[in-house]
Amino acid sequence: MSVANEDLIRAATEARKNAYARYSGFTVGAAIVDDQGRLHVGCNVENAAYPLGSCAEAAAIGAMVQEGGRRIVKIAVVGGLGDIASCTPCGGCRQRISEFADDDTAILAIDDSGEWQEYSMAALLPASFHLP
Ligand code: THU
C-alpha cells in the first residue's frame, strides 16, 4: 500500500488551510501515511497563551493514534513565510515523529511554492532518544 508524494502533499496543503495561526501568521499543514496506507492530517493551532499552541505534526500524529495507527511511513509538512523557505519539523516534532517512525521514514518538507525536499528520520534526528 502506498500513497504518492503528490497526494500526501495535497492532503497537507489542504489541512494547512484550516491552520489557526493568529499570532505568528505562520500556517502549517501536515499529512501522514501510516503502515495501513491511511492518511491522517493536522494543522497548527495557536493560543493567546503562546506556549499552549500546538504544531501541525502533533495534530496529525494525534489523529493517527486515535484511529489506531502506530507507524508513520511518510509525513509531509507544508509551511513557509517570506524568507523562511520551508517548514522542516521543529525539534520537538522530530521527537514526536520519531516515536512512531523508523530511521528510514520519509519526511517531506514543502514550501509555499510547492517545492519539496525529502529527508530521512535519521537525518533529521540522529542518535534519537527511545525507551525500550
Ligand atoms: N509549527 C508547526 O506547526 N510545525 C513545526 O514543525 C514548526 C512550527 C508552527 C507552530 C506555530 O504555530 C508556528 O508554526 C510558528 O512557529
Backbone and ligand atoms as CSV (ligand in chain L), in Angstrom:
chain,resi,resn,atom,element,x,y,z
A,1,MET,N,N,0.849,-1.200,0.000
A,1,MET,CA,C,0.000,0.000,0.000
A,1,MET,C,C,0.881,1.246,0.000
A,2,SER,N,N,0.675,2.115,-0.939
A,2,SER,CA,C,1.496,3.326,-0.937
A,2,SER,C,C,0.661,4.518,-1.398
A,3,VAL,N,N,1.075,5.665,-0.940
A,3,VAL,CA,C,0.418,6.916,-1.320
A,3,VAL,C,C,1.470,7.742,-2.032
A,4,ALA,N,N,1.131,8.271,-3.197
A,4,ALA,CA,C,2.086,9.080,-3.962
A,4,ALA,C,C,2.427,10.354,-3.192
A,5,ASN,N,N,3.679,10.783,-3.327
A,5,ASN,CA,C,4.088,12.030,-2.663
A,5,ASN,C,C,3.128,13.174,-2.988
A,6,GLU,N,N,2.713,13.249,-4.237
A,6,GLU,CA,C,1.839,14.353,-4.656
A,6,GLU,C,C,0.517,14.330,-3.875
A,7,ASP,N,N,-0.011,13.137,-3.639
A,7,ASP,CA,C,-1.282,13.036,-2.907
A,7,ASP,C,C,-1.097,13.406,-1.436
A,8,LEU,N,N,0.045,13.002,-0.881
A,8,LEU,CA,C,0.317,13.333,0.520
A,8,LEU,C,C,0.508,14.849,0.674
A,9,ILE,N,N,1.223,15.430,-0.268
A,9,ILE,CA,C,1.462,16.879,-0.227
A,9,ILE,C,C,0.146,17.638,-0.403
A,10,ARG,N,N,-0.701,17.131,-1.277
A,10,ARG,CA,C,-2.004,17.779,-1.470
A,10,ARG,C,C,-2.820,17.735,-0.177
A,11,ALA,N,N,-2.797,16.620,0.519
A,11,ALA,CA,C,-3.548,16.489,1.777
A,11,ALA,C,C,-3.004,17.450,2.829
A,12,ALA,N,N,-1.684,17.578,2.903
A,12,ALA,CA,C,-1.084,18.506,3.876
A,12,ALA,C,C,-1.412,19.955,3.510
A,13,THR,N,N,-1.432,20.238,2.230
A,13,THR,CA,C,-1.743,21.599,1.773
A,13,THR,C,C,-3.195,21.953,2.094
A,14,GLU,N,N,-4.077,20.983,1.938
A,14,GLU,CA,C,-5.492,21.209,2.293
A,14,GLU,C,C,-5.628,21.438,3.800
A,15,ALA,N,N,-4.944,20.616,4.585
A,15,ALA,CA,C,-5.006,20.745,6.051
A,15,ALA,C,C,-4.490,22.114,6.487
A,16,ARG,N,N,-3.473,22.583,5.802
A,16,ARG,CA,C,-2.876,23.880,6.150
A,16,ARG,C,C,-3.902,25.009,6.077
A,17,LYS,N,N,-4.867,24.864,5.176
A,17,LYS,CA,C,-5.881,25.932,5.002
A,17,LYS,C,C,-6.689,26.143,6.268
A,18,ASN,N,N,-6.731,25.130,7.133
A,18,ASN,CA,C,-7.505,25.256,8.375
A,18,ASN,C,C,-6.646,25.677,9.563
A,19,ALA,N,N,-5.375,25.949,9.325
A,19,ALA,CA,C,-4.485,26.324,10.434
A,19,ALA,C,C,-5.018,27.563,11.152
A,20,TYR,N,N,-4.844,27.547,12.464
A,20,TYR,CA,C,-5.215,28.708,13.284
A,20,TYR,C,C,-3.905,29.316,13.766
A,21,ALA,N,N,-3.392,30.246,12.979
A,21,ALA,CA,C,-2.067,30.838,13.250
A,21,ALA,C,C,-2.225,32.333,13.449
A,22,ARG,N,N,-3.123,32.682,14.346
A,22,ARG,CA,C,-3.500,34.071,14.569
A,22,ARG,C,C,-2.336,34.936,15.043
A,23,TYR,N,N,-1.384,34.353,15.750
A,23,TYR,CA,C,-0.332,35.162,16.374
A,23,TYR,C,C,0.944,35.215,15.537
A,24,SER,N,N,1.316,34.113,14.916
A,24,SER,CA,C,2.546,34.111,14.116
A,24,SER,C,C,2.260,34.370,12.640
A,25,GLY,N,N,1.058,34.066,12.201
A,25,GLY,CA,C,0.751,34.145,10.775
A,25,GLY,C,C,1.424,33.047,9.974
A,26,PHE,N,N,2.052,32.105,10.661
A,26,PHE,CA,C,2.799,31.027,10.008
A,26,PHE,C,C,1.933,29.764,10.008
A,27,THR,N,N,1.278,29.525,8.904
A,27,THR,CA,C,0.369,28.385,8.841
A,27,THR,C,C,1.123,27.131,8.396
A,28,VAL,N,N,0.753,26.015,8.998
A,28,VAL,CA,C,1.419,24.739,8.706
A,28,VAL,C,C,0.352,23.645,8.579
A,29,GLY,N,N,0.561,22.771,7.616
A,29,GLY,CA,C,-0.283,21.582,7.483
A,29,GLY,C,C,0.605,20.354,7.438
A,30,ALA,N,N,0.109,19.264,7.979
A,30,ALA,CA,C,0.873,18.009,7.959
A,30,ALA,C,C,-0.040,16.871,7.545
A,31,ALA,N,N,0.528,15.920,6.824
A,31,ALA,CA,C,-0.225,14.717,6.447
A,31,ALA,C,C,0.672,13.503,6.610
A,32,ILE,N,N,0.117,12.480,7.213
A,32,ILE,CA,C,0.837,11.230,7.486
A,32,ILE,C,C,0.199,10.117,6.681
A,33,VAL,N,N,1.035,9.239,6.122
A,33,VAL,CA,C,0.520,7.947,5.662
A,33,VAL,C,C,1.042,6.898,6.631
A,34,ASP,N,N,0.103,6.104,7.171
A,34,ASP,CA,C,0.506,5.094,8.149
A,34,ASP,C,C,0.762,3.751,7.452
A,35,ASP,N,N,1.116,2.752,8.246
A,35,ASP,CA,C,1.507,1.472,7.644
A,35,ASP,C,C,0.330,0.688,7.089
A,36,GLN,N,N,-0.869,1.197,7.269
A,36,GLN,CA,C,-2.029,0.595,6.608
A,36,GLN,C,C,-2.453,1.404,5.384
A,37,GLY,N,N,-1.632,2.379,5.017
A,37,GLY,CA,C,-1.919,3.186,3.839
A,37,GLY,C,C,-2.955,4.267,4.069
A,38,ARG,N,N,-3.264,4.521,5.342
A,38,ARG,CA,C,-4.288,5.538,5.642
A,38,ARG,C,C,-3.654,6.907,5.812
A,39,LEU,N,N,-4.433,7.931,5.488
A,39,LEU,CA,C,-3.976,9.315,5.607
A,39,LEU,C,C,-4.521,9.936,6.883
A,40,HIS,N,N,-3.678,10.737,7.540
A,40,HIS,CA,C,-4.093,11.482,8.731
A,40,HIS,C,C,-3.516,12.882,8.615
A,41,VAL,N,N,-4.323,13.883,8.879
A,41,VAL,CA,C,-3.859,15.251,8.675
A,41,VAL,C,C,-3.992,16.081,9.950
A,42,GLY,N,N,-3.282,17.196,9.975
A,42,GLY,CA,C,-3.377,18.123,11.092
A,42,GLY,C,C,-2.853,19.485,10.676
A,43,CYS,N,N,-3.170,20.482,11.493
A,43,CYS,CA,C,-2.678,21.840,11.239
A,43,CYS,C,C,-2.246,22.438,12.581
A,44,ASN,N,N,-1.498,23.538,12.528
A,44,ASN,CA,C,-1.116,24.168,13.792
A,44,ASN,C,C,-2.284,24.953,14.372
A,45,VAL,N,N,-2.320,24.991,15.688
A,45,VAL,CA,C,-3.398,25.665,16.423
A,45,VAL,C,C,-2.749,26.517,17.501
A,46,GLU,N,N,-2.752,27.820,17.307
A,46,GLU,CA,C,-2.095,28.721,18.267
A,46,GLU,C,C,-3.068,29.151,19.360
A,47,ASN,N,N,-2.501,29.824,20.356
A,47,ASN,CA,C,-3.297,30.245,21.514
A,47,ASN,C,C,-2.770,31.576,22.016
A,48,ALA,N,N,-3.651,32.386,22.591
A,48,ALA,CA,C,-3.248,33.674,23.154
A,48,ALA,C,C,-2.170,33.468,24.220
A,49,ALA,N,N,-2.225,32.375,24.926
A,49,ALA,CA,C,-1.135,31.984,25.833
A,49,ALA,C,C,-0.147,31.207,24.960
A,50,TYR,N,N,0.819,31.919,24.406
A,50,TYR,CA,C,1.632,31.386,23.306
A,50,TYR,C,C,2.142,29.954,23.460
A,51,PRO,N,N,2.703,29.598,24.620
A,51,PRO,CA,C,3.289,28.236,24.700
A,51,PRO,C,C,2.257,27.123,24.556
A,52,LEU,N,N,0.998,27.458,24.654
A,52,LEU,CA,C,-0.034,26.420,24.538
A,52,LEU,C,C,-0.347,26.055,23.101
A,53,GLY,N,N,0.195,26.802,22.168
A,53,GLY,CA,C,-0.037,26.481,20.759
A,53,GLY,C,C,0.535,25.124,20.417
A,54,SER,N,N,-0.036,24.503,19.407
A,54,SER,CA,C,0.462,23.174,19.020
A,54,SER,C,C,0.772,23.121,17.529
A,55,CYS,N,N,1.705,22.250,17.201
A,55,CYS,CA,C,2.201,22.132,15.832
A,55,CYS,C,C,1.306,21.215,14.994
A,56,ALA,N,N,1.404,21.405,13.691
A,56,ALA,CA,C,0.623,20.595,12.753
A,56,ALA,C,C,0.955,19.111,12.879
A,57,GLU,N,N,2.237,18.813,13.082
A,57,GLU,CA,C,2.641,17.407,13.172
A,57,GLU,C,C,2.002,16.737,14.388
A,58,ALA,N,N,1.916,17.476,15.485
A,58,ALA,CA,C,1.319,16.914,16.707
A,58,ALA,C,C,-0.142,16.562,16.448
A,59,ALA,N,N,-0.840,17.434,15.719
A,59,ALA,CA,C,-2.258,17.172,15.420
A,59,ALA,C,C,-2.405,15.954,14.518
A,60,ALA,N,N,-1.542,15.844,13.514
A,60,ALA,CA,C,-1.630,14.704,12.586
A,60,ALA,C,C,-1.299,13.403,13.308
A,61,ILE,N,N,-0.313,13.446,14.195
A,61,ILE,CA,C,0.039,12.247,14.970
A,61,ILE,C,C,-1.121,11.862,15.886
A,62,GLY,N,N,-1.727,12.862,16.511
A,62,GLY,CA,C,-2.887,12.588,17.370
A,62,GLY,C,C,-4.022,11.931,16.588
A,63,ALA,N,N,-4.263,12.424,15.375
A,63,ALA,CA,C,-5.322,11.850,14.533
A,63,ALA,C,C,-4.997,10.399,14.188
A,64,MET,N,N,-3.725,10.147,13.875
A,64,MET,CA,C,-3.316,8.776,13.532
A,64,MET,C,C,-3.510,7.831,14.723
A,65,VAL,N,N,-3.041,8.272,15.861
A,65,VAL,CA,C,-3.083,7.393,17.033
A,65,VAL,C,C,-4.520,7.095,17.454
A,66,GLN,N,N,-5.370,8.110,17.403
A,66,GLN,CA,C,-6.752,7.843,17.843
A,66,GLN,C,C,-7.510,6.951,16.864
A,67,GLU,N,N,-6.992,6.825,15.643
A,67,GLU,CA,C,-7.607,5.888,14.683
A,67,GLU,C,C,-6.908,4.526,14.698
A,68,GLY,N,N,-5.995,4.352,15.638
A,68,GLY,CA,C,-5.349,3.055,15.792
A,68,GLY,C,C,-4.019,2.914,15.073
A,69,GLY,N,N,-3.597,3.953,14.342
A,69,GLY,CA,C,-2.315,3.896,13.633
A,69,GLY,C,C,-1.157,3.988,14.612
A,70,ARG,N,N,-0.100,3.260,14.327
A,70,ARG,CA,C,1.067,3.263,15.219
A,70,ARG,C,C,2.389,3.452,14.492
A,71,ARG,N,N,2.370,3.404,13.151
A,71,ARG,CA,C,3.628,3.593,12.419
A,71,ARG,C,C,3.444,4.630,11.330
A,72,ILE,N,N,4.390,5.572,11.297
A,72,ILE,CA,C,4.424,6.583,10.236
A,72,ILE,C,C,5.335,6.052,9.130
A,73,VAL,N,N,4.784,5.916,7.939
A,73,VAL,CA,C,5.593,5.510,6.787
A,73,VAL,C,C,6.200,6.742,6.130
A,74,LYS,N,N,5.383,7.788,6.044
A,74,LYS,CA,C,5.821,9.022,5.401
A,74,LYS,C,C,5.007,10.167,5.989
A,75,ILE,N,N,5.656,11.325,6.132
A,75,ILE,CA,C,4.930,12.503,6.614
A,75,ILE,C,C,5.336,13.706,5.771
A,76,ALA,N,N,4.348,14.490,5.382
A,76,ALA,CA,C,4.590,15.725,4.638
A,76,ALA,C,C,4.214,16.908,5.523
A,77,VAL,N,N,5.071,17.928,5.521
A,77,VAL,CA,C,4.820,19.139,6.314
A,77,VAL,C,C,4.920,20.332,5.366
A,78,VAL,N,N,3.839,21.086,5.266
A,78,VAL,CA,C,3.796,22.232,4.358
A,78,VAL,C,C,3.740,23.515,5.164
A,79,GLY,N,N,4.691,24.397,4.904
A,79,GLY,CA,C,4.680,25.694,5.568
A,79,GLY,C,C,5.726,26.589,4.947
A,80,GLY,N,N,5.662,27.851,5.259
A,80,GLY,CA,C,6.649,28.790,4.713
A,80,GLY,C,C,6.080,30.187,4.789
A,81,LEU,N,N,6.958,31.129,4.969
A,81,LEU,CA,C,6.511,32.521,5.083
A,81,LEU,C,C,7.703,33.412,4.778
A,82,GLY,N,N,7.599,34.209,3.754
A,82,GLY,CA,C,8.674,35.134,3.431
A,82,GLY,C,C,9.996,34.432,3.254
A,83,ASP,N,N,10.976,34.839,4.064
A,83,ASP,CA,C,12.327,34.294,3.942
A,83,ASP,C,C,12.452,32.852,4.421
A,84,ILE,N,N,11.460,32.398,5.172
A,84,ILE,CA,C,11.537,31.032,5.685
A,84,ILE,C,C,11.068,30.118,4.563
A,85,ALA,N,N,12.014,29.457,3.952
A,85,ALA,CA,C,11.733,28.755,2.697
A,85,ALA,C,C,10.762,27.601,2.862
A,86,SER,N,N,10.972,26.776,3.852
A,86,SER,CA,C,10.057,25.657,4.031
A,86,SER,C,C,9.979,25.355,5.514
A,87,CYS,N,N,9.130,24.415,5.840
A,87,CYS,CA,C,8.927,24.100,7.247
A,87,CYS,C,C,9.436,22.699,7.528
A,88,THR,N,N,10.731,22.587,7.825
A,88,THR,CA,C,11.204,21.313,8.356
A,88,THR,C,C,10.682,21.213,9.787
A,89,PRO,N,N,10.334,20.035,10.233
A,89,PRO,CA,C,9.754,19.904,11.570
A,89,PRO,C,C,10.661,20.488,12.655
A,90,CYS,N,N,10.049,21.155,13.627
A,90,CYS,CA,C,10.802,21.705,14.753
A,90,CYS,C,C,11.399,20.558,15.573
A,91,GLY,N,N,12.294,20.890,16.468
A,91,GLY,CA,C,12.976,19.853,17.263
A,91,GLY,C,C,12.010,18.966,18.029
A,92,GLY,N,N,11.018,19.598,18.664
A,92,GLY,CA,C,10.047,18.817,19.428
A,92,GLY,C,C,9.277,17.855,18.541
A,93,CYS,N,N,8.917,18.337,17.347
A,93,CYS,CA,C,8.148,17.474,16.432
A,93,CYS,C,C,9.009,16.364,15.860
A,94,ARG,N,N,10.312,16.586,15.735
A,94,ARG,CA,C,11.184,15.485,15.301
A,94,ARG,C,C,11.109,14.342,16.316
A,95,GLN,N,N,11.123,14.700,17.586
A,95,GLN,CA,C,10.995,13.683,18.627
A,95,GLN,C,C,9.609,13.042,18.580
A,96,ARG,N,N,8.579,13.851,18.368
A,96,ARG,CA,C,7.210,13.295,18.285
A,96,ARG,C,C,7.098,12.299,17.134
A,97,ILE,N,N,7.627,12.687,15.978
A,97,ILE,CA,C,7.565,11.804,14.807
A,97,ILE,C,C,8.357,10.533,15.078
A,98,SER,N,N,9.531,10.704,15.681
A,98,SER,CA,C,10.439,9.587,15.933
A,98,SER,C,C,9.795,8.462,16.752
A,99,GLU,N,N,8.879,8.846,17.623
A,99,GLU,CA,C,8.189,7.835,18.451
A,99,GLU,C,C,7.514,6.768,17.589
A,100,PHE,N,N,7.066,7.162,16.402
A,100,PHE,CA,C,6.275,6.270,15.540
A,100,PHE,C,C,6.969,5.993,14.205
A,101,ALA,N,N,8.269,6.275,14.140
A,101,ALA,CA,C,8.991,6.201,12.866
A,101,ALA,C,C,10.165,5.244,12.964
A,102,ASP,N,N,10.739,4.937,11.796
A,102,ASP,CA,C,11.994,4.203,11.710
A,102,ASP,C,C,13.047,5.152,11.148
A,103,ASP,N,N,14.296,4.697,11.164
A,103,ASP,CA,C,15.375,5.550,10.647
A,103,ASP,C,C,15.121,6.001,9.209
A,104,ASP,N,N,14.487,5.122,8.424
A,104,ASP,CA,C,14.294,5.449,7.007
A,104,ASP,C,C,12.917,6.031,6.691
A,105,THR,N,N,12.130,6.332,7.708
A,105,THR,CA,C,10.847,7.011,7.468
A,105,THR,C,C,11.095,8.314,6.720
A,106,ALA,N,N,10.278,8.563,5.688
A,106,ALA,CA,C,10.475,9.748,4.843
A,106,ALA,C,C,9.730,10.953,5.409
A,107,ILE,N,N,10.435,12.080,5.452
A,107,ILE,CA,C,9.849,13.336,5.916
A,107,ILE,C,C,9.999,14.350,4.784
A,108,LEU,N,N,8.863,14.799,4.254
A,108,LEU,CA,C,8.880,15.748,3.143
A,108,LEU,C,C,8.590,17.139,3.693
A,109,ALA,N,N,9.449,18.097,3.370
A,109,ALA,CA,C,9.251,19.495,3.784
A,109,ALA,C,C,8.945,20.300,2.526
A,110,ILE,N,N,7.779,20.941,2.521
A,110,ILE,CA,C,7.287,21.608,1.322
A,110,ILE,C,C,7.144,23.094,1.595
A,111,ASP,N,N,7.584,23.917,0.645
A,111,ASP,CA,C,7.461,25.359,0.852
A,111,ASP,C,C,6.215,25.901,0.159
A,112,ASP,N,N,6.040,27.212,0.263
A,112,ASP,CA,C,4.857,27.872,-0.283
A,112,ASP,C,C,4.667,27.648,-1.776
A,113,SER,N,N,5.778,27.483,-2.480
A,113,SER,CA,C,5.679,27.354,-3.936
A,113,SER,C,C,5.468,25.912,-4.370
A,114,GLY,N,N,5.426,25.000,-3.392
A,114,GLY,CA,C,5.220,23.593,-3.724
A,114,GLY,C,C,6.521,22.826,-3.905
A,115,GLU,N,N,7.674,23.529,-3.793
A,115,GLU,CA,C,8.972,22.845,-3.864
A,115,GLU,C,C,9.139,21.991,-2.615
A,116,TRP,N,N,9.718,20.811,-2.779
A,116,TRP,CA,C,9.899,19.989,-1.582
A,116,TRP,C,C,11.235,19.285,-1.548
A,117,GLN,N,N,11.625,18.989,-0.321
A,117,GLN,CA,C,12.862,18.272,-0.012
A,117,GLN,C,C,12.479,17.044,0.790
A,118,GLU,N,N,13.147,15.937,0.505
A,118,GLU,CA,C,12.880,14.728,1.288
A,118,GLU,C,C,14.057,14.438,2.211
A,119,TYR,N,N,13.751,14.141,3.464
A,119,TYR,CA,C,14.753,13.775,4.464
A,119,TYR,C,C,14.371,12.433,5.055
A,120,SER,N,N,15.353,11.749,5.620
A,120,SER,CA,C,15.030,10.551,6.399
A,120,SER,C,C,14.920,10.965,7.864
A,121,MET,N,N,14.233,10.135,8.631
A,121,MET,CA,C,14.122,10.386,10.076
A,121,MET,C,C,15.511,10.469,10.706
A,122,ALA,N,N,16.390,9.551,10.319
A,122,ALA,CA,C,17.730,9.520,10.918
A,122,ALA,C,C,18.514,10.787,10.599
A,123,ALA,N,N,18.273,11.366,9.421
A,123,ALA,CA,C,18.992,12.590,9.060
A,123,ALA,C,C,18.514,13.765,9.904
A,124,LEU,N,N,17.218,13.798,10.211
A,124,LEU,CA,C,16.679,14.950,10.963
A,124,LEU,C,C,16.843,14.796,12.471
A,125,LEU,N,N,16.957,13.553,12.926
A,125,LEU,CA,C,17.128,13.354,14.379
A,125,LEU,C,C,18.069,12.180,14.633
A,126,PRO,N,N,19.364,12.429,14.445
A,126,PRO,CA,C,20.323,11.347,14.695
A,126,PRO,C,C,20.426,11.053,16.193
A,127,ALA,N,N,20.834,9.850,16.501
A,127,ALA,CA,C,21.030,9.432,17.899
A,127,ALA,C,C,19.817,9.782,18.754
A,128,SER,N,N,18.648,9.425,18.243
A,128,SER,CA,C,17.402,9.837,18.914
A,128,SER,C,C,17.148,9.049,20.191
A,129,PHE,N,N,16.349,9.629,21.038
A,129,PHE,CA,C,16.027,9.040,22.336
A,129,PHE,C,C,14.783,8.157,22.238
A,130,HIS,N,N,14.925,6.921,22.684
A,130,HIS,CA,C,13.769,5.991,22.759
A,130,HIS,C,C,13.860,5.225,24.067
A,131,LEU,N,N,12.748,4.840,24.582
A,131,LEU,CA,C,12.749,3.919,25.718
A,131,LEU,C,C,12.509,2.505,25.184
A,132,PRO,N,N,13.016,1.511,25.882
A,132,PRO,CA,C,12.849,0.132,25.388
A,132,PRO,C,C,11.380,-0.290,25.382
L,1,THU,N1,N,4.943,24.985,13.619
L,1,THU,C1,C,4.431,23.775,13.238
L,1,THU,O1,O,3.208,23.601,13.140
L,1,THU,N2,N,5.299,22.777,12.991
L,1,THU,C2,C,6.653,22.884,13.061
L,1,THU,O2,O,7.354,21.892,12.921
L,1,THU,C3,C,7.265,24.196,13.273
L,1,THU,C4,C,6.354,25.249,13.757
L,1,THU,C5,C,4.013,26.066,13.941
L,1,THU,C6,C,3.967,26.433,15.392
L,1,THU,C7,C,3.496,27.863,15.338
L,1,THU,O3,O,2.084,27.871,15.301
L,1,THU,C8,C,4.025,28.383,14.018
L,1,THU,O4,O,4.386,27.246,13.257
L,1,THU,C9,C,5.235,29.286,14.164
L,1,THU,O5,O,6.220,28.709,14.933
